[in-house]
């Protein structure tokens, strides 16, 4: 049962890490220059590119950290 709970927690951690990675790597580089250009009153364009490889790596790291954290927490109790 500890492994099942840890895997489910790891899947949640993977999803959270992937969403966070997409936000940091894709949304912010497009949104921040837009806000700055609106404040300065200048025009401009911005772009961002993200590959699925980096999203998979972020999800794998998130899964590993969340799985280990939950497994160690459940094992000690």
Steps between C-alpha positions, in 0.01 A plus 500: 500500500792732564618459141154568355461819703852604405435439130179702511677779683780478241253533212360812662851635545579428135190687384579794726863513383395488133248782545755707690763440232262601221405814690857603566640404161215596268247737650729738690739570207198599292310692767777705664616681180135576420448660842825697474410629153156607626658688792764668281251579223704327231402224264671169466464131471624204694509131447572186690571143403485192715555138404335193641841367605544767764143447624566126537821567691321741734223244556755226568683715752170597663389138519829387650505768766133459593522119505810500721357763731170314553668159525741619767221679686274194502784265585598692812147512640 
